[in-house]
Amino acid sequence: MNEQSAHGPTGEAEESGPDIYDEDGVIDGDYVARVGAAIADRDILFLRDLVSTLHESELGDLIVSLLPDQRHALVRLLGDDFDFAALTEVDDAIRLDIVESLPNDKIAEALGELDSDDAVYILEDMDEEDQKEILAKLPFTERVRFRRSLEYPENTAGRRMQTEFVAVPPFWSVGQTIDYMREEDDLPDSFAQIFVIDPTFRLLGAVDLDRILRSRRETRIEDIMHDTSRPVPATMDQEEVAQMMGQYDLLSAAVVDENDRLVGVLTIDDVVDVIQEEAEEDIKRLGGVGDEELSDDVISTVRSRFPWLMVNLLTAVIASLVIGIFDGTIEQMVALAILMPIVASMGGNAGTQTLTVTVRALATRDIDIHNAGRVIRREAMVGILNGMIFAVVVALLAYVWFGSQQLGLVIGMAMIVNMIAAGLAGILLPLLLDRLGVDPAIASSVFVTTVTDVIGFFAFLGLAGWWFGFL
C-alpha cells in the first residue's frame, strides 16, 4: 500500500536497514535462514536487529519467504516492534492467516497506529464479527473513520482513501495555517496539499505546500487557493481513479461524498498499488486463474482453475465435432491430421496477441467508439498480411514434407482465412463482451480460442475435401 522511498517526504534519509536482497533482486536465502534460526532460538534481541529497521515492503517480502509457523512466531516475538503496515504487502491468504492468529485487542492496538487506508486494507477481508469487535476497541474518531471507509463498495476510492488530511477555512491567513500545522497532533505524517473547506466540509479548493511557504503570513488562504477541478467521488472505481490521476499527473486527489463534502484524500502511492493490482488481475483473468495467489493451498488453487478448464473442455469438444464432420476426408489423406494442429495453433496465437492488446486498451480506456473502427480495420489488415506470409511458409513446409503442391496451396489458403478470423475475433469479441457489461479479460480467451480452432479446422479440412474431391 503506502510505500515510501529510501528517503522520507522531507528528503531526510531514514535509518538504513540490512541489505536483504541478492544481486538479482531476490530476497537473500542466507538472510532468511538467519531470521529463521533467530526465531527457532527465540533470540528476540538478535531478531530485532535483523528485522526492526526493514521497510514495510521488505518486511512483507521476508514474511512471504518464511514458513507459516515462522510467520506467526515472528509476529509474536517482535511484539510492539512488528510493523503491521507490512501486512498490506503480502497475499490476502498470508495476511488473513497472520491476523487470525492474533487476539483482536492486539490487532486493534496496531491498527490504531496505522494510516487509515492501511488499517482499512487489513480490516476489509476479516470476518464481520471480528471487524465489529476490533472497531469497538478503537477510539471514537478512528472508529468512525474506519467504518465510513468500510461502508463504501470494494475497489472504490472510498475504500482506498486516507481519511487523515489537512483542511482549513478560506478566511484563515497563511500564518494561522502554518501555526495550525505546527501545533495540531492529529494530522497525517506527510502531505503535499492543504484543502480549503466551508463550515459544512464542502470542498472549495486547495493550496499546494510550496505556495504556502512562498506567501506572506498575512495572506488569506482564499487568495492563493486554486480550484480542485477534479475531485474524486468516493464511489468511483479505483481503476478509473488511477487513470484520471495518471492522465493529469496528480500527486494527490481529494475524495468527496455525494454532497461534495471532503471525506479523504488519495495519494500517488495508493494509485501505484492500484495500477499494479489491476494489471496483475487482468493477466490472471486472461489465463483463467481468477483471484489465485501463490500462497493458496492445493484445494483453493484447484477450485480457482477448475471452472475455466471445464469451459475449455467444452470448447475443445466443439472443435472435435467439427473435425468429426470431416472424418472421411482425414481417412483419405492422413497428412491432413498431421498438418491440422499447425493451422489451429497459428490462429490461436494470433488471436491471443490481438486479444491481449485489446483487453489492455479497454482497461486503460485507450479504445472507444471513436477509434474502434480504425483499430478493427488495422487488425484485419494485420491478419491478412501475417496470413499471406505464413501461408507461404507452411505451403513450402507441406510441399517439402509431403511432396504435394496442391496440399501446400490448400493449407496456405486455410492459414490466410484463419489468421484473418483470429485478428477479428481477438478485437471484436472483447469489444462485444465489454459492451454487454462482461469483463473481457475473463471470458475472451476461451471464445477466441474456440473461434480460431473451429474456423481453422473448417477452412483446412473443408478446402482439402473440396480440392481433392473427398466431399
Backbone torsions as a table, in degrees:
resi	resn	phi	psi	omega
1	MET	NA	-97.9	-170.5
2	ASN	-87.2	75.7	-178.6
3	GLU	-81.4	139.2	176.3
4	GLN	-114.5	162.6	175.5
5	SER	-79.8	-177.8	-179.2
6	ALA	-67.3	-11.4	176.1
7	HIS	-116.7	142.9	-179.3
8	GLY	-70.6	179.1	-176.7
9	PRO	-63.7	-22.7	179.1
10	THR	-88.3	-4.5	-179.5
11	GLY	93.3	-6.4	-179.7
12	GLU	-76.3	131.4	-177.6
13	ALA	-66.4	133.3	175.8
14	GLU	-82.5	165.9	179.9
15	GLU	-60.4	129.5	-176.5
16	SER	-81.9	131.1	178.9
17	GLY	-98.6	-177.8	-179.9
18	PRO	-68.0	151.1	176.6
19	ASP	-82.3	107.0	-172.1
20	ILE	-98.4	1.3	-177.0
21	TYR	-111.8	149.4	176.2
22	ASP	-86.3	-173.7	-175.0
23	GLU	-67.0	-17.5	178.3
24	ASP	-92.8	4.0	-179.8
25	GLY	80.8	10.8	178.3
26	VAL	-98.4	143.7	-179.1
27	ILE	-57.6	133.2	-172.2
28	ASP	-70.4	129.3	-178.5
29	GLY	-63.9	-37.0	178.7
30	ASP	-63.8	-39.2	179.0
31	TYR	-64.1	-44.6	179.0
32	VAL	-62.0	-38.4	179.6
33	ALA	-65.2	-40.0	178.7
34	ARG	-65.3	-40.7	177.0
35	VAL	-63.4	-43.1	178.5
36	GLY	-61.0	-39.7	179.2
37	ALA	-66.5	-40.0	179.0
38	ALA	-65.3	-36.3	177.3
39	ILE	-66.3	-44.7	-179.7
40	ALA	-62.2	-37.3	-179.6
41	ASP	-84.6	-4.6	-176.1
42	ARG	54.6	37.6	179.6
43	ASP	-86.1	86.0	-171.9
44	ILE	-65.4	-42.2	-177.9
45	LEU	-62.7	-46.1	179.8
46	PHE	-66.0	-37.5	179.6
47	LEU	-64.2	-40.9	178.1
48	ARG	-64.9	-38.0	176.6
49	ASP	-62.3	-35.8	-178.2
50	LEU	-77.1	-29.9	-165.8
51	VAL	-118.4	-31.3	-166.7
52	SER	-62.0	-26.7	-177.3
53	THR	-95.3	3.8	-179.6
54	LEU	-69.7	144.7	170.4
55	HIS	-67.8	154.3	-176.9
56	GLU	-57.2	-35.7	178.8
57	SER	-70.0	-35.8	176.6
58	GLU	-68.1	-41.0	177.5
59	LEU	-63.9	-36.4	176.0
60	GLY	-61.9	-42.7	177.2
61	ASP	-63.3	-38.7	178.3
62	LEU	-64.3	-43.8	-179.6
63	ILE	-59.8	-42.6	179.6
64	VAL	-62.4	-33.6	-176.4
65	SER	-78.8	-16.6	-178.8
66	LEU	-85.8	159.9	174.0
67	LEU	-74.4	156.1	-177.7
68	PRO	-52.1	-45.9	-179.6
69	ASP	-64.3	-36.3	178.3
70	GLN	-66.8	-36.8	178.6
71	ARG	-61.3	-47.9	-180.0
72	HIS	-60.9	-44.0	-178.7
73	ALA	-65.9	-37.8	178.7
74	LEU	-59.7	-46.2	-179.3
75	VAL	-64.2	-43.1	-179.2
76	ARG	-65.5	-44.4	-176.7
77	LEU	-68.6	-36.9	179.7
78	LEU	-72.9	-29.2	178.0
79	GLY	58.9	-125.5	-178.5
80	ASP	-68.2	-15.7	179.6
81	ASP	-82.5	-6.7	178.7
82	PHE	-77.8	128.9	-178.6
83	ASP	-87.9	105.2	-177.7
84	PHE	-66.5	-17.0	176.3
85	ALA	-62.8	-21.9	178.0
86	ALA	-64.3	-23.0	-179.7
87	LEU	-70.3	-15.5	175.5
88	THR	-81.2	-4.4	-176.9
89	GLU	-106.3	6.2	-176.8
90	VAL	-118.8	168.9	178.2
91	ASP	-61.1	154.3	179.8
92	ASP	-56.7	-42.3	-177.1
93	ALA	-63.4	-41.6	179.6
94	ILE	-67.4	-43.0	-179.7
95	ARG	-61.0	-47.0	-179.8
96	LEU	-64.8	-37.0	179.5
97	ASP	-61.7	-43.5	-179.9
98	ILE	-69.6	-45.8	-177.4
99	VAL	-62.4	-40.2	-178.3
100	GLU	-69.0	-17.4	179.1
101	SER	-86.2	-4.2	-175.5
102	LEU	-110.4	149.0	175.2
103	PRO	-68.8	149.9	-175.5
104	ASN	-65.3	-31.8	179.0
105	ASP	-67.1	-33.4	175.4
106	LYS	-66.8	-41.8	178.8
107	ILE	-64.4	-42.4	-179.9
108	ALA	-61.5	-42.2	178.8
109	GLU	-62.3	-42.0	-178.7
110	ALA	-70.3	-42.1	-179.1
111	LEU	-64.8	-30.5	178.9
112	GLY	-63.9	-18.7	-179.7
113	GLU	-98.7	-3.1	-178.9
114	LEU	-93.4	160.5	168.1
115	ASP	-61.6	149.6	-173.8
116	SER	-60.1	-37.2	-178.9
117	ASP	-65.9	-37.7	177.4
118	ASP	-68.6	-40.3	-179.8
119	ALA	-64.0	-43.1	179.1
120	VAL	-65.4	-37.3	179.3
121	TYR	-60.0	-37.4	178.8
122	ILE	-77.2	-38.4	-176.2
123	LEU	-71.3	-33.8	-166.2
124	GLU	-64.0	-26.2	-178.9
125	ASP	-93.6	-0.6	-178.7
126	MET	-82.1	161.8	176.2
127	ASP	-60.9	148.4	-176.6
128	GLU	-60.4	-37.7	179.7
129	GLU	-64.6	-43.6	178.0
130	ASP	-65.2	-38.5	177.0
131	GLN	-57.3	-49.4	-178.2
132	LYS	-61.4	-42.8	-178.9
133	GLU	-65.5	-41.0	179.4
134	ILE	-67.6	-43.9	-180.0
135	LEU	-62.9	-35.5	-179.6
136	ALA	-65.3	-23.6	-178.8
137	LYS	-88.3	-6.0	-177.5
138	LEU	-90.3	156.5	173.3
139	PRO	-58.3	154.9	-172.5
140	PHE	-55.9	-47.1	-176.2
141	THR	-61.4	-46.5	179.7
142	GLU	-66.4	-37.8	179.7
143	ARG	-60.9	-43.4	179.7
144	VAL	-64.9	-42.2	179.7
145	ARG	-60.9	-48.7	-176.9
146	PHE	-65.5	-42.6	-179.9
147	ARG	-62.3	-40.3	-179.5
148	ARG	-63.0	-42.7	179.0
149	SER	-66.2	-40.3	-178.3
150	LEU	-69.3	-19.6	179.2
151	GLU	-75.2	-21.3	178.8
152	TYR	-76.4	150.8	-179.6
153	PRO	-59.8	154.4	178.1
154	GLU	-63.1	147.4	178.4
155	ASN	65.0	29.7	174.5
156	THR	-114.2	169.0	179.3
157	ALA	-60.8	-34.5	-179.8
158	GLY	-63.2	-32.5	177.2
159	ARG	-76.0	-31.6	-175.4
160	ARG	-86.4	-21.1	-169.0
161	MET	-68.6	156.8	171.5
162	GLN	-99.6	124.7	-175.3
163	THR	-86.2	-4.0	172.6
164	GLU	-88.6	124.3	178.6
165	PHE	-155.2	170.0	179.0
166	VAL	-108.6	121.0	-180.0
167	ALA	-135.1	136.2	-177.5
168	VAL	-135.9	158.7	176.8
169	PRO	-77.4	158.2	-175.7
170	PRO	-68.5	-23.0	-175.6
171	PHE	-85.5	-5.2	176.3
172	TRP	-67.7	154.4	174.1
173	SER	-91.0	166.7	176.0
174	VAL	-60.3	-40.2	179.6
175	GLY	-61.8	-44.6	177.1
176	GLN	-60.0	-41.3	-178.4
177	THR	-65.0	-42.9	179.0
178	ILE	-64.3	-43.6	179.0
179	ASP	-63.0	-38.6	178.2
180	TYR	-62.3	-43.6	-179.7
181	MET	-67.3	-30.9	178.9
182	ARG	-73.8	-35.9	-170.0
183	GLU	-97.1	-27.1	-176.1
184	GLU	-77.2	130.4	-179.3
185	ASP	-85.1	-32.8	-172.5
186	ASP	-88.6	63.4	178.6
187	LEU	-127.4	156.6	177.9
188	PRO	-63.4	155.2	-179.4
189	ASP	-66.0	-34.1	179.7
190	SER	-144.4	144.6	178.8
191	PHE	-161.5	157.1	-177.7
192	ALA	-116.3	-15.2	-177.3
193	GLN	-133.1	151.5	170.6
194	ILE	-113.8	128.6	-177.5
195	PHE	-94.1	148.5	-178.4
196	VAL	-110.5	127.0	-175.1
197	ILE	-132.2	160.0	172.9
198	ASP	-93.0	179.4	-177.1
199	PRO	-59.3	-21.6	179.0
200	THR	-94.3	9.9	179.7
201	PHE	72.0	16.2	172.7
202	ARG	-71.3	136.8	-175.7
203	LEU	-75.1	125.4	179.4
204	LEU	-105.6	-33.1	-177.6
205	GLY	174.8	-163.5	-178.7
206	ALA	-152.2	158.5	176.2
207	VAL	-131.8	129.0	176.6
208	ASP	-75.6	147.4	-177.4
209	LEU	-59.9	-36.7	-179.2
210	ASP	-64.1	-32.5	177.5
211	ARG	-69.3	-37.6	176.5
212	ILE	-59.4	-47.8	-175.5
213	LEU	-68.3	-23.0	-177.8
214	ARG	-94.9	-0.9	-176.8
215	SER	-104.2	154.9	177.9
216	ARG	-71.5	154.1	-175.8
217	ARG	-62.0	-31.6	-177.2
218	GLU	-81.8	-6.9	-179.8
219	THR	-66.6	134.7	179.7
220	ARG	-79.1	143.6	-178.6
221	ILE	-59.2	-38.9	-177.6
222	GLU	-65.3	-19.2	179.9
223	ASP	-82.0	-17.7	-177.9
224	ILE	-119.3	-1.4	-179.3
225	MET	-76.3	157.6	174.9
226	HIS	-123.0	159.2	-179.8
227	ASP	-68.2	139.1	169.8
228	THR	-90.2	84.3	-169.7
229	SER	-67.9	-16.9	-177.7
230	ARG	-132.1	62.4	172.2
231	PRO	-66.9	151.7	-174.5
232	VAL	-101.2	122.3	172.8
233	PRO	-62.6	139.7	-176.5
234	ALA	-62.3	-23.9	-179.0
235	THR	-92.0	2.6	179.7
236	MET	-69.1	139.0	178.6
237	ASP	-61.4	139.8	-175.5
238	GLN	-61.0	-30.7	179.3
239	GLU	-68.2	-39.0	177.1
240	GLU	-66.3	-37.3	177.1
241	VAL	-61.8	-46.1	179.6
242	ALA	-60.6	-41.3	178.9
243	GLN	-64.3	-42.2	-179.3
244	MET	-65.4	-45.3	-179.2
245	MET	-67.2	-34.1	176.0
246	GLY	-69.2	-38.5	-178.5
247	GLN	-65.5	-38.6	-176.0
248	TYR	-104.3	10.8	175.8
249	ASP	53.5	48.2	-179.0
250	LEU	-89.9	136.8	174.3
251	LEU	-85.0	-26.4	177.0
252	SER	-154.9	160.9	-179.7
253	ALA	-144.4	137.5	177.1
254	ALA	-73.3	140.8	177.5
255	VAL	-109.7	127.8	-176.5
256	VAL	-122.7	155.3	177.4
257	ASP	-88.8	-169.4	-176.0
258	GLU	-66.9	-16.0	178.4
259	ASN	-102.4	16.0	179.7
260	ASP	63.3	25.3	175.3
261	ARG	-90.4	139.3	-178.7
262	LEU	-69.6	124.5	-179.7
263	VAL	-123.0	-11.8	-179.0
264	GLY	179.9	-173.9	-179.9
265	VAL	-143.2	141.5	174.0
266	LEU	-108.1	132.9	-178.7
267	THR	-112.0	165.8	-172.5
268	ILE	-62.6	-31.0	179.8
269	ASP	-66.8	-33.6	175.1
270	ASP	-65.8	-39.4	-177.9
271	VAL	-67.3	-39.4	177.1
272	VAL	-59.9	-41.8	177.3
273	ASP	-61.8	-42.2	179.7
274	VAL	-62.0	-44.7	-179.7
275	ILE	-60.2	-43.8	179.6
276	GLN	-64.4	-43.3	-178.9
277	GLU	-65.1	-43.5	-178.1
278	GLU	-67.3	-39.7	178.1
279	ALA	-64.6	-42.1	178.6
280	GLU	-64.6	-39.5	179.7
281	GLU	-63.6	-42.5	179.5
282	ASP	-63.2	-42.3	-179.8
283	ILE	-62.5	-44.0	-179.6
284	LYS	-64.4	-42.1	-177.9
285	ARG	-68.4	-36.0	176.2
286	LEU	-62.2	-31.0	178.6
287	GLY	-88.7	-2.7	177.6
288	GLY	72.7	33.1	-179.3
289	VAL	-112.8	8.8	173.4
290	GLY	59.3	-135.8	-177.8
291	ASP	-98.2	28.7	-176.7
292	GLU	-61.6	140.3	175.7
293	GLU	-118.4	155.8	179.1
294	LEU	-62.4	-26.0	-177.5
295	SER	-84.9	-4.5	-179.0
296	ASP	-65.2	149.6	177.5
297	ASP	-79.7	177.1	-174.7
298	VAL	-62.0	-45.4	-176.6
299	ILE	-63.3	-44.1	179.6
300	SER	-63.3	-38.9	179.5
301	THR	-65.8	-42.3	178.2
302	VAL	-62.0	-43.8	179.4
303	ARG	-62.0	-36.0	-179.5
304	SER	-68.8	-39.3	-173.2
305	ARG	-90.7	-24.2	-173.1
306	PHE	-57.6	-46.8	-174.2
307	PRO	-57.6	-44.3	-176.7
308	TRP	-77.0	-27.3	172.3
309	LEU	-65.3	-37.1	176.9
310	MET	-65.4	-41.9	176.6
311	VAL	-62.0	-41.3	177.7
312	ASN	-62.2	-37.1	177.4
313	LEU	-61.9	-43.9	-179.8
314	LEU	-63.7	-41.7	179.0
315	THR	-68.3	-33.3	176.8
316	ALA	-66.0	-34.9	176.5
317	VAL	-63.1	-40.3	177.9
318	ILE	-60.4	-45.1	178.4
319	ALA	-62.6	-37.5	179.3
320	SER	-66.7	-35.6	177.1
321	LEU	-62.8	-37.7	176.7
322	VAL	-62.8	-43.7	178.4
323	ILE	-61.9	-38.6	-179.3
324	GLY	-61.1	-30.1	178.5
325	ILE	-61.3	-31.0	-175.6
326	PHE	-108.3	28.5	-177.4
327	ASP	-62.8	-34.2	178.2
328	GLY	-65.7	-37.5	178.1
329	THR	-63.7	-42.9	-179.3
330	ILE	-65.6	-37.7	179.0
331	GLU	-63.2	-33.9	-179.8
332	GLN	-72.8	-29.7	-177.6
333	MET	-141.1	99.7	-177.0
334	VAL	-63.0	-26.9	-179.1
335	ALA	-57.7	-29.6	179.3
336	LEU	-61.2	-41.0	179.8
337	ALA	-64.0	-33.6	-179.8
338	ILE	-71.8	-36.6	-174.2
339	LEU	-89.8	-17.1	-177.6
340	MET	-53.4	-47.0	-177.4
341	PRO	-60.1	-26.9	-179.7
342	ILE	-64.3	-47.8	-179.1
343	VAL	-62.5	-48.3	-177.8
344	ALA	-64.7	-42.3	-177.5
345	SER	-66.1	-44.7	179.0
346	MET	-62.4	-41.9	177.1
347	GLY	-63.9	-42.2	178.9
348	GLY	-61.7	-43.7	179.7
349	ASN	-66.7	-41.3	178.6
350	ALA	-64.1	-41.0	177.8
351	GLY	-64.3	-38.7	178.9
352	THR	-65.5	-37.9	177.1
353	GLN	-59.6	-50.7	179.6
354	THR	-63.8	-41.0	-179.7
355	LEU	-60.3	-44.7	-178.2
356	THR	-60.9	-45.8	179.6
357	VAL	-64.0	-41.4	-176.8
358	THR	-68.2	-45.8	-179.4
359	VAL	-61.6	-41.4	179.0
360	ARG	-67.0	-38.8	178.2
361	ALA	-64.6	-37.1	176.2
362	LEU	-66.4	-39.5	-179.3
363	ALA	-65.3	-35.7	-178.2
364	THR	-95.3	4.6	179.9
365	ARG	61.7	28.4	177.8
366	ASP	-82.8	-14.0	178.2
367	ILE	-120.8	132.3	-179.6
368	ASP	-147.8	-170.8	-175.6
369	ILE	-63.0	-24.7	-176.0
370	HIS	-77.9	-32.7	-177.4
371	ASN	-114.8	2.5	-177.3
372	ALA	-62.5	-42.2	-179.5
373	GLY	-60.1	-42.5	179.8
374	ARG	-64.9	-41.0	-179.4
375	VAL	-67.6	-38.3	178.1
376	ILE	-62.8	-44.0	177.9
377	ARG	-62.6	-38.6	178.8
378	ARG	-63.1	-45.0	-178.7
379	GLU	-66.8	-33.9	175.9
380	ALA	-64.0	-42.3	178.7
381	MET	-66.6	-38.6	176.9
382	VAL	-61.5	-42.3	178.8
383	GLY	-62.3	-41.4	179.3
384	ILE	-63.6	-48.3	-176.8
385	LEU	-66.9	-46.5	177.5
386	ASN	-62.6	-38.0	178.9
387	GLY	-62.3	-42.2	-180.0
388	MET	-66.2	-41.4	-179.4
389	ILE	-62.9	-50.8	-176.7
390	PHE	-76.4	-19.5	173.3
391	ALA	-63.1	-42.5	178.1
392	VAL	-63.4	-43.3	-177.2
393	VAL	-63.4	-50.5	-176.3
394	VAL	-72.0	-29.3	176.5
395	ALA	-64.2	-44.0	176.4
396	LEU	-63.5	-39.6	179.0
397	LEU	-62.1	-46.4	-179.7
398	ALA	-63.7	-38.0	-179.9
399	TYR	-66.2	-45.5	-179.7
400	VAL	-65.5	-37.7	-175.1
401	TRP	-73.7	-48.1	-172.5
402	PHE	-114.1	-1.3	177.3
403	GLY	65.1	29.4	-177.4
404	SER	-125.4	113.1	177.0
405	GLN	-66.1	-38.8	-177.8
406	GLN	-64.5	-40.7	177.8
407	LEU	-64.0	-39.7	177.0
408	GLY	-62.3	-40.2	178.9
409	LEU	-65.6	-40.5	-179.6
410	VAL	-64.1	-48.6	-178.0
411	ILE	-68.4	-31.0	176.1
412	GLY	-63.8	-45.5	177.7
413	MET	-63.4	-41.1	178.6
414	ALA	-63.2	-36.5	178.7
415	MET	-63.1	-43.3	179.1
416	ILE	-61.8	-47.3	179.9
417	VAL	-58.6	-46.1	-175.1
418	ASN	-72.2	-34.4	178.9
419	MET	-67.8	-37.5	175.3
420	ILE	-65.5	-44.9	178.6
421	ALA	-61.2	-38.7	-179.5
422	ALA	-64.2	-44.5	179.8
423	GLY	-63.2	-44.2	-179.3
424	LEU	-68.8	-41.8	178.5
425	ALA	-64.1	-37.9	-178.3
426	GLY	-64.3	-23.5	178.8
427	ILE	-107.2	-37.4	-175.7
428	LEU	-72.2	-39.9	-179.1
429	LEU	-64.2	-46.8	175.8
430	PRO	-61.1	-38.6	178.6
431	LEU	-64.0	-41.1	179.1
432	LEU	-65.9	-45.2	-179.9
433	LEU	-63.6	-39.9	178.2
434	ASP	-63.5	-40.2	178.9
435	ARG	-64.7	-33.3	-179.8
436	LEU	-82.5	-1.8	179.6
437	GLY	84.7	14.2	177.5
438	VAL	-100.3	135.4	-179.9
439	ASP	-63.3	114.6	-177.3
440	PRO	-65.9	-22.2	179.9
441	ALA	-67.7	-26.7	-176.6
442	ILE	-80.8	-48.2	-166.0
443	ALA	-103.0	-18.1	-169.1
444	SER	-64.6	-43.0	-171.7
445	SER	-60.5	-39.9	-180.0
446	VAL	-64.3	-44.5	-177.8
447	PHE	-68.9	-40.1	179.8
448	VAL	-63.9	-43.1	178.0
449	THR	-61.4	-41.2	178.4
450	THR	-62.1	-45.2	-179.2
451	VAL	-60.9	-46.9	-176.8
452	THR	-68.5	-36.3	177.5
453	ASP	-66.2	-49.5	-176.7
454	VAL	-64.0	-49.2	-179.0
455	ILE	-66.6	-38.6	179.5
456	GLY	-62.2	-47.6	179.0
457	PHE	-66.6	-42.0	-180.0
458	PHE	-61.4	-46.9	-177.2
459	ALA	-64.6	-48.0	-175.0
460	PHE	-68.2	-52.5	-176.7
461	LEU	-70.8	-37.1	178.6
462	GLY	-64.6	-46.5	178.3
463	LEU	-63.3	-40.1	-180.0
464	ALA	-64.2	-44.4	179.6
465	GLY	-62.4	-41.7	179.2
466	TRP	-69.4	-43.4	-175.2
467	TRP	-66.1	-43.7	-176.3
468	PHE	-92.6	1.0	176.0
469	GLY	74.5	26.6	-179.7
470	PHE	-83.2	-19.9	-176.9
471	LEU	-90.5	NA	NA
